[in-house]
Amino acid sequence: MPQDKVKHYQAKVFVTLKPSILDPQGRTVERSLSHLGQPVSGVRVGKYIELVLEGERGEVESRLKDIAENVLSNPVMENVRWELEEQALEPA
């Protein structure tokens, strides 16, 4: 009798400062690039997090939303978005 396979999902979470929040790290990167002869503007530094979740897609999406909005980001200062993709199972 075949067993139900647990689905695995690869989540990519992107956390960035809201536009109204000053970004001193971004300013430092911008100045460093300028000193290296690479003038750029508007540099913003954020976070990128990868994680794998198991379960049915709807439940995984709900868990990911909770994790991203309440653990990985500060909703007062940061915006968060994510991508979710089912992982292909490796043959046993």
PyMOL Python script that loads the backbone (N, CA, C, O; Angstrom):
from pymol import cmd

cmd.read_pdbstr("""\
ATOM      1  N   MET A   1       0.846  -1.181   0.000  1.00  0.00           N
ATOM      2  CA  MET A   1       0.000   0.000   0.000  1.00  0.00           C
ATOM      3  C   MET A   1       0.894   1.249   0.000  1.00  0.00           C
ATOM      4  O   MET A   1       1.763   1.366   0.865  1.00  0.00           O
ATOM      5  N   PRO A   2       0.708   2.195  -0.951  1.00  0.00           N
ATOM      6  CA  PRO A   2       1.573   3.376  -1.020  1.00  0.00           C
ATOM      7  C   PRO A   2       1.310   4.316   0.151  1.00  0.00           C
ATOM      8  O   PRO A   2       0.168   4.534   0.554  1.00  0.00           O
ATOM      9  N   GLN A   3       2.395   4.865   0.682  1.00  0.00           N
ATOM     10  CA  GLN A   3       2.270   5.840   1.758  1.00  0.00           C
ATOM     11  C   GLN A   3       2.203   7.238   1.161  1.00  0.00           C
ATOM     12  O   GLN A   3       2.801   7.518   0.122  1.00  0.00           O
ATOM     13  N   ASP A   4       1.461   8.111   1.841  1.00  0.00           N
ATOM     14  CA  ASP A   4       1.432   9.512   1.403  1.00  0.00           C
ATOM     15  C   ASP A   4       2.785  10.136   1.691  1.00  0.00           C
ATOM     16  O   ASP A   4       3.324   9.998   2.789  1.00  0.00           O
ATOM     17  N   LYS A   5       3.325  10.816   0.705  1.00  0.00           N
ATOM     18  CA  LYS A   5       4.613  11.503   0.867  1.00  0.00           C
ATOM     19  C   LYS A   5       4.359  12.893   1.445  1.00  0.00           C
ATOM     20  O   LYS A   5       3.440  13.598   1.030  1.00  0.00           O
ATOM     21  N   VAL A   6       5.187  13.263   2.402  1.00  0.00           N
ATOM     22  CA  VAL A   6       5.117  14.605   2.956  1.00  0.00           C
ATOM     23  C   VAL A   6       5.754  15.551   1.947  1.00  0.00           C
ATOM     24  O   VAL A   6       6.860  15.300   1.469  1.00  0.00           O
ATOM     25  N   LYS A   7       5.071  16.619   1.627  1.00  0.00           N
ATOM     26  CA  LYS A   7       5.598  17.596   0.677  1.00  0.00           C
ATOM     27  C   LYS A   7       6.547  18.554   1.396  1.00  0.00           C
ATOM     28  O   LYS A   7       6.314  18.962   2.534  1.00  0.00           O
ATOM     29  N   HIS A   8       7.619  18.893   0.695  1.00  0.00           N
ATOM     30  CA  HIS A   8       8.607  19.835   1.205  1.00  0.00           C
ATOM     31  C   HIS A   8       8.580  21.079   0.325  1.00  0.00           C
ATOM     32  O   HIS A   8       8.473  20.991  -0.898  1.00  0.00           O
ATOM     33  N   TYR A   9       8.676  22.221   0.961  1.00  0.00           N
ATOM     34  CA  TYR A   9       8.653  23.496   0.246  1.00  0.00           C
ATOM     35  C   TYR A   9       9.875  24.320   0.617  1.00  0.00           C
ATOM     36  O   TYR A   9      10.241  24.427   1.787  1.00  0.00           O
ATOM     37  N   GLN A  10      10.496  24.898  -0.401  1.00  0.00           N
ATOM     38  CA  GLN A  10      11.618  25.816  -0.214  1.00  0.00           C
ATOM     39  C   GLN A  10      11.039  27.227  -0.135  1.00  0.00           C
ATOM     40  O   GLN A  10      10.358  27.685  -1.053  1.00  0.00           O
ATOM     41  N   ALA A  11      11.316  27.901   0.965  1.00  0.00           N
ATOM     42  CA  ALA A  11      10.854  29.276   1.143  1.00  0.00           C
ATOM     43  C   ALA A  11      12.052  30.214   1.062  1.00  0.00           C
ATOM     44  O   ALA A  11      13.107  29.943   1.635  1.00  0.00           O
ATOM     45  N   LYS A  12      11.879  31.311   0.350  1.00  0.00           N
ATOM     46  CA  LYS A  12      12.871  32.377   0.274  1.00  0.00           C
ATOM     47  C   LYS A  12      12.192  33.633   0.805  1.00  0.00           C
ATOM     48  O   LYS A  12      11.186  34.089   0.262  1.00  0.00           O
ATOM     49  N   VAL A  13      12.756  34.182   1.869  1.00  0.00           N
ATOM     50  CA  VAL A  13      12.155  35.330   2.542  1.00  0.00           C
ATOM     51  C   VAL A  13      13.075  36.539   2.367  1.00  0.00           C
ATOM     52  O   VAL A  13      14.280  36.461   2.608  1.00  0.00           O
ATOM     53  N   PHE A  14      12.483  37.656   1.942  1.00  0.00           N
ATOM     54  CA  PHE A  14      13.213  38.899   1.705  1.00  0.00           C
ATOM     55  C   PHE A  14      12.690  39.955   2.678  1.00  0.00           C
ATOM     56  O   PHE A  14      11.501  40.271   2.682  1.00  0.00           O
ATOM     57  N   VAL A  15      13.585  40.496   3.499  1.00  0.00           N
ATOM     58  CA  VAL A  15      13.209  41.506   4.481  1.00  0.00           C
ATOM     59  C   VAL A  15      13.966  42.792   4.150  1.00  0.00           C
ATOM     60  O   VAL A  15      15.193  42.785   4.052  1.00  0.00           O
ATOM     61  N   THR A  16      13.240  43.885   3.979  1.00  0.00           N
ATOM     62  CA  THR A  16      13.859  45.171   3.664  1.00  0.00           C
ATOM     63  C   THR A  16      13.295  46.247   4.582  1.00  0.00           C
ATOM     64  O   THR A  16      12.163  46.157   5.057  1.00  0.00           O
ATOM     65  N   LEU A  17      14.111  47.262   4.817  1.00  0.00           N
ATOM     66  CA  LEU A  17      13.633  48.393   5.610  1.00  0.00           C
ATOM     67  C   LEU A  17      12.566  49.154   4.834  1.00  0.00           C
ATOM     68  O   LEU A  17      12.640  49.272   3.611  1.00  0.00           O
ATOM     69  N   LYS A  18      11.590  49.660   5.545  1.00  0.00           N
ATOM     70  CA  LYS A  18      10.593  50.517   4.899  1.00  0.00           C
ATOM     71  C   LYS A  18      11.290  51.776   4.387  1.00  0.00           C
ATOM     72  O   LYS A  18      12.280  52.215   4.971  1.00  0.00           O
ATOM     73  N   PRO A  19      10.783  52.354   3.305  1.00  0.00           N
ATOM     74  CA  PRO A  19      11.439  53.539   2.716  1.00  0.00           C
ATOM     75  C   PRO A  19      11.615  54.696   3.699  1.00  0.00           C
ATOM     76  O   PRO A  19      12.551  55.483   3.551  1.00  0.00           O
ATOM     77  N   SER A  20      10.753  54.816   4.683  1.00  0.00           N
ATOM     78  CA  SER A  20      10.839  55.942   5.626  1.00  0.00           C
ATOM     79  C   SER A  20      11.892  55.720   6.716  1.00  0.00           C
ATOM     80  O   SER A  20      12.170  56.631   7.496  1.00  0.00           O
ATOM     81  N   ILE A  21      12.476  54.531   6.780  1.00  0.00           N
ATOM     82  CA  ILE A  21      13.468  54.212   7.810  1.00  0.00           C
ATOM     83  C   ILE A  21      14.868  54.455   7.250  1.00  0.00           C
ATOM     84  O   ILE A  21      15.196  53.984   6.161  1.00  0.00           O
ATOM     85  N   LEU A  22      15.693  55.195   7.998  1.00  0.00           N
ATOM     86  CA  LEU A  22      17.065  55.435   7.581  1.00  0.00           C
ATOM     87  C   LEU A  22      17.831  54.119   7.554  1.00  0.00           C
ATOM     88  O   LEU A  22      17.577  53.229   8.366  1.00  0.00           O
ATOM     89  N   ASP A  23      18.768  53.998   6.618  1.00  0.00           N
ATOM     90  CA  ASP A  23      19.548  52.775   6.449  1.00  0.00           C
ATOM     91  C   ASP A  23      21.042  53.107   6.510  1.00  0.00           C
ATOM     92  O   ASP A  23      21.673  53.288   5.469  1.00  0.00           O
ATOM     93  N   PRO A  24      21.618  53.190   7.727  1.00  0.00           N
ATOM     94  CA  PRO A  24      23.033  53.554   7.833  1.00  0.00           C
ATOM     95  C   PRO A  24      23.954  52.529   7.160  1.00  0.00           C
ATOM     96  O   PRO A  24      24.990  52.904   6.611  1.00  0.00           O
ATOM     97  N   GLN A  25      23.596  51.267   7.195  1.00  0.00           N
ATOM     98  CA  GLN A  25      24.418  50.253   6.535  1.00  0.00           C
ATOM     99  C   GLN A  25      24.405  50.459   5.014  1.00  0.00           C
ATOM    100  O   GLN A  25      25.437  50.322   4.357  1.00  0.00           O
ATOM    101  N   GLY A  26      23.258  50.781   4.472  1.00  0.00           N
ATOM    102  CA  GLY A  26      23.154  51.077   3.046  1.00  0.00           C
ATOM    103  C   GLY A  26      23.989  52.293   2.666  1.00  0.00           C
ATOM    104  O   GLY A  26      24.650  52.299   1.627  1.00  0.00           O
ATOM    105  N   ARG A  27      23.958  53.317   3.506  1.00  0.00           N
ATOM    106  CA  ARG A  27      24.750  54.532   3.239  1.00  0.00           C
ATOM    107  C   ARG A  27      26.245  54.216   3.252  1.00  0.00           C
ATOM    108  O   ARG A  27      27.002  54.748   2.440  1.00  0.00           O
ATOM    109  N   THR A  28      26.674  53.342   4.183  1.00  0.00           N
ATOM    110  CA  THR A  28      28.083  52.956   4.262  1.00  0.00           C
ATOM    111  C   THR A  28      28.509  52.216   2.998  1.00  0.00           C
ATOM    112  O   THR A  28      29.584  52.475   2.458  1.00  0.00           O
ATOM    113  N   VAL A  29      27.671  51.297   2.526  1.00  0.00           N
ATOM    114  CA  VAL A  29      27.960  50.566   1.294  1.00  0.00           C
ATOM    115  C   VAL A  29      28.020  51.539   0.124  1.00  0.00           C
ATOM    116  O   VAL A  29      28.907  51.443  -0.724  1.00  0.00           O
ATOM    117  N   GLU A  30      27.082  52.468   0.078  1.00  0.00           N
ATOM    118  CA  GLU A  30      27.049  53.462  -0.999  1.00  0.00           C
ATOM    119  C   GLU A  30      28.330  54.290  -1.031  1.00  0.00           C
ATOM    120  O   GLU A  30      28.910  54.495  -2.097  1.00  0.00           O
ATOM    121  N   ARG A  31      28.775  54.767   0.135  1.00  0.00           N
ATOM    122  CA  ARG A  31      30.018  55.556   0.212  1.00  0.00           C
ATOM    123  C   ARG A  31      31.229  54.707  -0.191  1.00  0.00           C
ATOM    124  O   ARG A  31      32.113  55.186  -0.901  1.00  0.00           O
ATOM    125  N   SER A  32      31.270  53.455   0.260  1.00  0.00           N
ATOM    126  CA  SER A  32      32.395  52.572  -0.074  1.00  0.00           C
ATOM    127  C   SER A  32      32.470  52.330  -1.575  1.00  0.00           C
ATOM    128  O   SER A  32      33.554  52.357  -2.157  1.00  0.00           O
ATOM    129  N   LEU A  33      31.339  52.098  -2.193  1.00  0.00           N
ATOM    130  CA  LEU A  33      31.321  51.894  -3.642  1.00  0.00           C
ATOM    131  C   LEU A  33      31.786  53.146  -4.372  1.00  0.00           C
ATOM    132  O   LEU A  33      32.518  53.057  -5.358  1.00  0.00           O
ATOM    133  N   SER A  34      31.369  54.300  -3.896  1.00  0.00           N
ATOM    134  CA  SER A  34      31.776  55.563  -4.512  1.00  0.00           C
ATOM    135  C   SER A  34      33.289  55.730  -4.421  1.00  0.00           C
ATOM    136  O   SER A  34      33.924  56.156  -5.386  1.00  0.00           O
ATOM    137  N   HIS A  35      33.873  55.397  -3.269  1.00  0.00           N
ATOM    138  CA  HIS A  35      35.323  55.493  -3.094  1.00  0.00           C
ATOM    139  C   HIS A  35      36.062  54.513  -4.005  1.00  0.00           C
ATOM    140  O   HIS A  35      37.223  54.744  -4.341  1.00  0.00           O
ATOM    141  N   LEU A  36      35.418  53.443  -4.402  1.00  0.00           N
ATOM    142  CA  LEU A  36      36.017  52.444  -5.298  1.00  0.00           C
ATOM    143  C   LEU A  36      35.757  52.765  -6.773  1.00  0.00           C
ATOM    144  O   LEU A  36      36.043  51.956  -7.656  1.00  0.00           O
ATOM    145  N   GLY A  37      35.212  53.957  -7.022  1.00  0.00           N
ATOM    146  CA  GLY A  37      34.963  54.360  -8.400  1.00  0.00           C
ATOM    147  C   GLY A  37      33.684  53.795  -8.990  1.00  0.00           C
ATOM    148  O   GLY A  37      33.519  53.755 -10.209  1.00  0.00           O
ATOM    149  N   GLN A  38      32.791  53.364  -8.137  1.00  0.00           N
ATOM    150  CA  GLN A  38      31.508  52.811  -8.580  1.00  0.00           C
ATOM    151  C   GLN A  38      30.379  53.653  -7.993  1.00  0.00           C
ATOM    152  O   GLN A  38      29.704  53.208  -7.065  1.00  0.00           O
ATOM    153  N   PRO A  39      30.160  54.856  -8.512  1.00  0.00           N
ATOM    154  CA  PRO A  39      29.119  55.705  -7.933  1.00  0.00           C
ATOM    155  C   PRO A  39      27.728  55.111  -8.152  1.00  0.00           C
ATOM    156  O   PRO A  39      27.321  54.854  -9.285  1.00  0.00           O
ATOM    157  N   VAL A  40      27.025  54.901  -7.081  1.00  0.00           N
ATOM    158  CA  VAL A  40      25.646  54.412  -7.109  1.00  0.00           C
ATOM    159  C   VAL A  40      24.849  55.246  -6.114  1.00  0.00           C
ATOM    160  O   VAL A  40      25.416  56.006  -5.329  1.00  0.00           O
ATOM    161  N   SER A  41      23.546  55.097  -6.154  1.00  0.00           N
ATOM    162  CA  SER A  41      22.722  55.808  -5.175  1.00  0.00           C
ATOM    163  C   SER A  41      21.560  54.911  -4.754  1.00  0.00           C
ATOM    164  O   SER A  41      21.223  53.934  -5.424  1.00  0.00           O
ATOM    165  N   GLY A  42      20.973  55.270  -3.645  1.00  0.00           N
ATOM    166  CA  GLY A  42      19.787  54.560  -3.170  1.00  0.00           C
ATOM    167  C   GLY A  42      20.055  53.157  -2.652  1.00  0.00           C
ATOM    168  O   GLY A  42      19.172  52.301  -2.718  1.00  0.00           O
ATOM    169  N   VAL A  43      21.255  52.901  -2.137  1.00  0.00           N
ATOM    170  CA  VAL A  43      21.580  51.561  -1.641  1.00  0.00           C
ATOM    171  C   VAL A  43      20.804  51.283  -0.360  1.00  0.00           C
ATOM    172  O   VAL A  43      20.808  52.087   0.572  1.00  0.00           O
ATOM    173  N   ARG A  44      20.146  50.144  -0.329  1.00  0.00           N
ATOM    174  CA  ARG A  44      19.414  49.683   0.858  1.00  0.00           C
ATOM    175  C   ARG A  44      19.883  48.256   1.148  1.00  0.00           C
ATOM    176  O   ARG A  44      20.000  47.443   0.231  1.00  0.00           O
ATOM    177  N   VAL A  45      20.144  47.958   2.389  1.00  0.00           N
ATOM    178  CA  VAL A  45      20.610  46.631   2.789  1.00  0.00           C
ATOM    179  C   VAL A  45      19.476  45.932   3.515  1.00  0.00           C
ATOM    180  O   VAL A  45      18.801  46.532   4.351  1.00  0.00           O
ATOM    181  N   GLY A  46      19.267  44.650   3.189  1.00  0.00           N
ATOM    182  CA  GLY A  46      18.203  43.874   3.821  1.00  0.00           C
ATOM    183  C   GLY A  46      18.692  42.497   4.214  1.00  0.00           C
ATOM    184  O   GLY A  46      19.893  42.241   4.287  1.00  0.00           O
ATOM    185  N   LYS A  47      17.742  41.617   4.463  1.00  0.00           N
ATOM    186  CA  LYS A  47      18.052  40.242   4.852  1.00  0.00           C
ATOM    187  C   LYS A  47      17.403  39.277   3.862  1.00  0.00           C
ATOM    188  O   LYS A  47      16.326  39.540   3.326  1.00  0.00           O
ATOM    189  N   TYR A  48      18.087  38.151   3.634  1.00  0.00           N
ATOM    190  CA  TYR A  48      17.577  37.080   2.794  1.00  0.00           C
ATOM    191  C   TYR A  48      17.688  35.797   3.605  1.00  0.00           C
ATOM    192  O   TYR A  48      18.770  35.459   4.085  1.00  0.00           O
ATOM    193  N   ILE A  49      16.591  35.090   3.760  1.00  0.00           N
ATOM    194  CA  ILE A  49      16.558  33.876   4.566  1.00  0.00           C
ATOM    195  C   ILE A  49      15.931  32.751   3.749  1.00  0.00           C
ATOM    196  O   ILE A  49      14.897  32.948   3.109  1.00  0.00           O
ATOM    197  N   GLU A  50      16.549  31.580   3.768  1.00  0.00           N
ATOM    198  CA  GLU A  50      15.979  30.392   3.128  1.00  0.00           C
ATOM    199  C   GLU A  50      15.596  29.398   4.214  1.00  0.00           C
ATOM    200  O   GLU A  50      16.301  29.256   5.212  1.00  0.00           O
ATOM    201  N   LEU A  51      14.476  28.710   4.016  1.00  0.00           N
ATOM    202  CA  LEU A  51      14.087  27.638   4.923  1.00  0.00           C
ATOM    203  C   LEU A  51      13.235  26.628   4.193  1.00  0.00           C
ATOM    204  O   LEU A  51      12.632  26.933   3.164  1.00  0.00           O
ATOM    205  N   VAL A  52      13.188  25.416   4.734  1.00  0.00           N
ATOM    206  CA  VAL A  52      12.386  24.340   4.166  1.00  0.00           C
ATOM    207  C   VAL A  52      11.274  24.022   5.158  1.00  0.00           C
ATOM    208  O   VAL A  52      11.515  23.851   6.353  1.00  0.00           O
ATOM    209  N   LEU A  53      10.055  23.948   4.640  1.00  0.00           N
ATOM    210  CA  LEU A  53       8.886  23.629   5.458  1.00  0.00           C
ATOM    211  C   LEU A  53       8.227  22.373   4.896  1.00  0.00           C
ATOM    212  O   LEU A  53       8.272  22.128   3.690  1.00  0.00           O
ATOM    213  N   GLU A  54       7.623  21.589   5.764  1.00  0.00           N
ATOM    214  CA  GLU A  54       6.927  20.371   5.360  1.00  0.00           C
ATOM    215  C   GLU A  54       5.443  20.507   5.630  1.00  0.00           C
ATOM    216  O   GLU A  54       5.038  21.174   6.583  1.00  0.00           O
ATOM    217  N   GLY A  55       4.621  19.868   4.784  1.00  0.00           N
ATOM    218  CA  GLY A  55       3.184  19.835   5.003  1.00  0.00           C
ATOM    219  C   GLY A  55       2.420  20.101   3.724  1.00  0.00           C
ATOM    220  O   GLY A  55       2.978  20.106   2.627  1.00  0.00           O
ATOM    221  N   GLU A  56       1.135  20.321   3.893  1.00  0.00           N
ATOM    222  CA  GLU A  56       0.284  20.673   2.759  1.00  0.00           C
ATOM    223  C   GLU A  56       0.438  22.160   2.471  1.00  0.00           C
ATOM    224  O   GLU A  56       0.660  22.956   3.383  1.00  0.00           O
ATOM    225  N   ARG A  57       0.319  22.526   1.206  1.00  0.00           N
ATOM    226  CA  ARG A  57       0.636  23.892   0.785  1.00  0.00           C
ATOM    227  C   ARG A  57      -0.106  24.970   1.591  1.00  0.00           C
ATOM    228  O   ARG A  57       0.520  25.935   2.030  1.00  0.00           O
ATOM    229  N   GLY A  58      -1.391  24.830   1.790  1.00  0.00           N
ATOM    230  CA  GLY A  58      -2.149  25.853   2.511  1.00  0.00           C
ATOM    231  C   GLY A  58      -1.643  26.045   3.931  1.00  0.00           C
ATOM    232  O   GLY A  58      -1.520  27.174   4.406  1.00  0.00           O
ATOM    233  N   GLU A  59      -1.352  24.944   4.603  1.00  0.00           N
ATOM    234  CA  GLU A  59      -0.855  25.007   5.979  1.00  0.00           C
ATOM    235  C   GLU A  59       0.558  25.594   5.997  1.00  0.00           C
ATOM    236  O   GLU A  59       0.894  26.378   6.884  1.00  0.00           O
ATOM    237  N   VAL A  60       1.385  25.212   5.016  1.00  0.00           N
ATOM    238  CA  VAL A  60       2.747  25.728   4.919  1.00  0.00           C
ATOM    239  C   VAL A  60       2.723  27.233   4.663  1.00  0.00           C
ATOM    240  O   VAL A  60       3.491  27.973   5.278  1.00  0.00           O
ATOM    241  N   GLU A  61       1.853  27.695   3.765  1.00  0.00           N
ATOM    242  CA  GLU A  61       1.748  29.130   3.481  1.00  0.00           C
ATOM    243  C   GLU A  61       1.350  29.907   4.733  1.00  0.00           C
ATOM    244  O   GLU A  61       1.879  30.989   4.989  1.00  0.00           O
ATOM    245  N   SER A  62       0.423  29.359   5.510  1.00  0.00           N
ATOM    246  CA  SER A  62      -0.008  30.010   6.745  1.00  0.00           C
ATOM    247  C   SER A  62       1.134  30.088   7.754  1.00  0.00           C
ATOM    248  O   SER A  62       1.343  31.126   8.382  1.00  0.00           O
ATOM    249  N   ARG A  63       1.872  28.990   7.910  1.00  0.00           N
ATOM    250  CA  ARG A  63       3.016  28.973   8.830  1.00  0.00           C
ATOM    251  C   ARG A  63       4.098  29.948   8.371  1.00  0.00           C
ATOM    252  O   ARG A  63       4.670  30.675   9.183  1.00  0.00           O
ATOM    253  N   LEU A  64       4.375  29.960   7.065  1.00  0.00           N
ATOM    254  CA  LEU A  64       5.396  30.853   6.532  1.00  0.00           C
ATOM    255  C   LEU A  64       5.022  32.307   6.757  1.00  0.00           C
ATOM    256  O   LEU A  64       5.875  33.112   7.131  1.00  0.00           O
ATOM    257  N   LYS A  65       3.772  32.655   6.537  1.00  0.00           N
ATOM    258  CA  LYS A  65       3.302  34.025   6.770  1.00  0.00           C
ATOM    259  C   LYS A  65       3.542  34.418   8.227  1.00  0.00           C
ATOM    260  O   LYS A  65       4.036  35.512   8.505  1.00  0.00           O
ATOM    261  N   ASP A  66       3.197  33.534   9.148  1.00  0.00           N
ATOM    262  CA  ASP A  66       3.386  33.799  10.574  1.00  0.00           C
ATOM    263  C   ASP A  66       4.872  33.961  10.903  1.00  0.00           C
ATOM    264  O   ASP A  66       5.257  34.904  11.595  1.00  0.00           O
ATOM    265  N   ILE A  67       5.703  33.044  10.408  1.00  0.00           N
ATOM    266  CA  ILE A  67       7.145  33.103  10.663  1.00  0.00           C
ATOM    267  C   ILE A  67       7.738  34.390  10.096  1.00  0.00           C
ATOM    268  O   ILE A  67       8.480  35.091  10.784  1.00  0.00           O
ATOM    269  N   ALA A  68       7.415  34.697   8.853  1.00  0.00           N
ATOM    270  CA  ALA A  68       7.999  35.867   8.181  1.00  0.00           C
ATOM    271  C   ALA A  68       7.574  37.166   8.845  1.00  0.00           C
ATOM    272  O   ALA A  68       8.398  38.060   9.041  1.00  0.00           O
ATOM    273  N   GLU A  69       6.301  37.280   9.192  1.00  0.00           N
ATOM    274  CA  GLU A  69       5.789  38.541   9.727  1.00  0.00           C
ATOM    275  C   GLU A  69       6.040  38.719  11.223  1.00  0.00           C
ATOM    276  O   GLU A  69       6.108  39.852  11.699  1.00  0.00           O
ATOM    277  N   ASN A  70       6.181  37.625  11.974  1.00  0.00           N
ATOM    278  CA  ASN A  70       6.281  37.742  13.431  1.00  0.00           C
ATOM    279  C   ASN A  70       7.626  37.330  14.007  1.00  0.00           C
ATOM    280  O   ASN A  70       7.904  37.613  15.172  1.00  0.00           O
ATOM    281  N   VAL A  71       8.463  36.670  13.222  1.00  0.00           N
ATOM    282  CA  VAL A  71       9.761  36.234  13.733  1.00  0.00           C
ATOM    283  C   VAL A  71      10.912  36.839  12.928  1.00  0.00           C
ATOM    284  O   VAL A  71      11.856  37.378  13.506  1.00  0.00           O
ATOM    285  N   LEU A  72      10.840  36.754  11.611  1.00  0.00           N
ATOM    286  CA  LEU A  72      11.955  37.163  10.769  1.00  0.00           C
ATOM    287  C   LEU A  72      11.993  38.655  10.457  1.00  0.00           C
ATOM    288  O   LEU A  72      13.004  39.158   9.969  1.00  0.00           O
ATOM    289  N   SER A  73      10.914  39.358  10.731  1.00  0.00           N
ATOM    290  CA  SER A  73      10.877  40.790  10.419  1.00  0.00           C
ATOM    291  C   SER A  73      10.199  41.560  11.535  1.00  0.00           C
ATOM    292  O   SER A  73       9.477  41.001  12.361  1.00  0.00           O
ATOM    293  N   ASN A  74      10.450  42.849  11.534  1.00  0.00           N
ATOM    294  CA  ASN A  74       9.803  43.773  12.463  1.00  0.00           C
ATOM    295  C   ASN A  74       8.827  44.608  11.635  1.00  0.00           C
ATOM    296  O   ASN A  74       9.255  45.501  10.904  1.00  0.00           O
ATOM    297  N   PRO A  75       7.515  44.333  11.736  1.00  0.00           N
ATOM    298  CA  PRO A  75       6.554  45.016  10.868  1.00  0.00           C
ATOM    299  C   PRO A  75       6.500  46.537  11.045  1.00  0.00           C
ATOM    300  O   PRO A  75       5.971  47.232  10.178  1.00  0.00           O
ATOM    301  N   VAL A  76       7.027  47.057  12.134  1.00  0.00           N
ATOM    302  CA  VAL A  76       7.051  48.504  12.337  1.00  0.00           C
ATOM    303  C   VAL A  76       8.074  49.155  11.412  1.00  0.00           C
ATOM    304  O   VAL A  76       7.849  50.250  10.896  1.00  0.00           O
ATOM    305  N   MET A  77       9.216  48.463  11.204  1.00  0.00           N
ATOM    306  CA  MET A  77      10.322  49.052  10.454  1.00  0.00           C
ATOM    307  C   MET A  77      10.602  48.385   9.110  1.00  0.00           C
ATOM    308  O   MET A  77      11.275  48.968   8.259  1.00  0.00           O
ATOM    309  N   GLU A  78      10.088  47.159   8.910  1.00  0.00           N
ATOM    310  CA  GLU A  78      10.505  46.387   7.745  1.00  0.00           C
ATOM    311  C   GLU A  78       9.320  45.886   6.922  1.00  0.00           C
ATOM    312  O   GLU A  78       8.229  45.639   7.436  1.00  0.00           O
ATOM    313  N   ASN A  79       9.581  45.748   5.632  1.00  0.00           N
ATOM    314  CA  ASN A  79       8.662  45.064   4.723  1.00  0.00           C
ATOM    315  C   ASN A  79       9.176  43.646   4.548  1.00  0.00           C
ATOM    316  O   ASN A  79      10.381  43.406   4.620  1.00  0.00           O
ATOM    317  N   VAL A  80       8.272  42.710   4.321  1.00  0.00           N
ATOM    318  CA  VAL A  80       8.686  41.330   4.104  1.00  0.00           C
ATOM    319  C   VAL A  80       7.888  40.744   2.951  1.00  0.00           C
ATOM    320  O   VAL A  80       6.697  41.016   2.796  1.00  0.00           O
ATOM    321  N   ARG A  81       8.567  39.934   2.143  1.00  0.00           N
ATOM    322  CA  ARG A  81       7.890  39.188   1.087  1.00  0.00           C
ATOM    323  C   ARG A  81       8.584  37.842   0.997  1.00  0.00           C
ATOM    324  O   ARG A  81       9.706  37.671   1.472  1.00  0.00           O
ATOM    325  N   TRP A  82       7.897  36.886   0.378  1.00  0.00           N
ATOM    326  CA  TRP A  82       8.488  35.553   0.268  1.00  0.00           C
ATOM    327  C   TRP A  82       8.061  34.874  -1.010  1.00  0.00           C
ATOM    328  O   TRP A  82       7.067  35.230  -1.643  1.00  0.00           O
ATOM    329  N   GLU A  83       8.859  33.874  -1.366  1.00  0.00           N
ATOM    330  CA  GLU A  83       8.558  32.993  -2.487  1.00  0.00           C
ATOM    331  C   GLU A  83       8.520  31.585  -1.910  1.00  0.00           C
ATOM    332  O   GLU A  83       9.313  31.245  -1.033  1.00  0.00           O
ATOM    333  N   LEU A  84       7.598  30.771  -2.404  1.00  0.00           N
ATOM    334  CA  LEU A  84       7.442  29.408  -1.913  1.00  0.00           C
ATOM    335  C   LEU A  84       7.371  28.478  -3.106  1.00  0.00           C
ATOM    336  O   LEU A  84       6.579  28.692  -4.024  1.00  0.00           O
ATOM    337  N   GLU A  85       8.201  27.442  -3.094  1.00  0.00           N
ATOM    338  CA  GLU A  85       8.281  26.524  -4.218  1.00  0.00           C
ATOM    339  C   GLU A  85       8.372  25.087  -3.695  1.00  0.00           C
ATOM    340  O   GLU A  85       9.153  24.793  -2.790  1.00  0.00           O
ATOM    341  N   GLU A  86       7.560  24.199  -4.279  1.00  0.00           N
ATOM    342  CA  GLU A  86       7.619  22.799  -3.857  1.00  0.00           C
ATOM    343  C   GLU A  86       8.949  22.203  -4.312  1.00  0.00           C
ATOM    344  O   GLU A  86       9.393  22.427  -5.438  1.00  0.00           O
ATOM    345  N   GLN A  87       9.574  21.442  -3.415  1.00  0.00           N
ATOM    346  CA  GLN A  87      10.841  20.801  -3.738  1.00  0.00           C
ATOM    347  C   GLN A  87      10.573  19.427  -4.324  1.00  0.00           C
ATOM    348  O   GLN A  87       9.686  18.703  -3.872  1.00  0.00           O
ATOM    349  N   ALA A  88      11.354  19.082  -5.338  1.00  0.00           N
ATOM    350  CA  ALA A  88      11.281  17.739  -5.884  1.00  0.00           C
ATOM    351  C   ALA A  88      11.929  16.775  -4.895  1.00  0.00           C
ATOM    352  O   ALA A  88      12.997  17.054  -4.350  1.00  0.00           O
ATOM    353  N   LEU A  89      11.277  15.649  -4.674  1.00  0.00           N
ATOM    354  CA  LEU A  89      11.836  14.660  -3.739  1.00  0.00           C
ATOM    355  C   LEU A  89      12.970  13.916  -4.407  1.00  0.00           C
ATOM    356  O   LEU A  89      12.902  13.570  -5.587  1.00  0.00           O
ATOM    357  N   GLU A  90      14.009  13.678  -3.639  1.00  0.00           N
ATOM    358  CA  GLU A  90      15.149  12.908  -4.140  1.00  0.00           C
ATOM    359  C   GLU A  90      14.782  11.442  -4.125  1.00  0.00           C
ATOM    360  O   GLU A  90      14.165  10.984  -3.163  1.00  0.00           O
ATOM    361  N   PRO A  91      15.143  10.671  -5.169  1.00  0.00           N
ATOM    362  CA  PRO A  91      14.850   9.244  -5.153  1.00  0.00           C
ATOM    363  C   PRO A  91      15.578   8.538  -4.026  1.00  0.00           C
ATOM    364  O   PRO A  91      16.733   8.844  -3.731  1.00  0.00           O
ATOM    365  N   ALA A  92      14.895   7.589  -3.397  1.00  0.00           N
ATOM    366  CA  ALA A  92      15.492   6.863  -2.255  1.00  0.00           C
ATOM    367  C   ALA A  92      16.498   5.835  -2.702  1.00  0.00           C
ATOM    368  O   ALA A  92      17.087   5.144  -1.870  1.00  0.00           O
TER     369      ALA A  92
END
""", "prot")
cmd.dss("prot")
cmd.show_as("cartoon", "prot")
cmd.util.cbc("prot")
cmd.orient("prot")
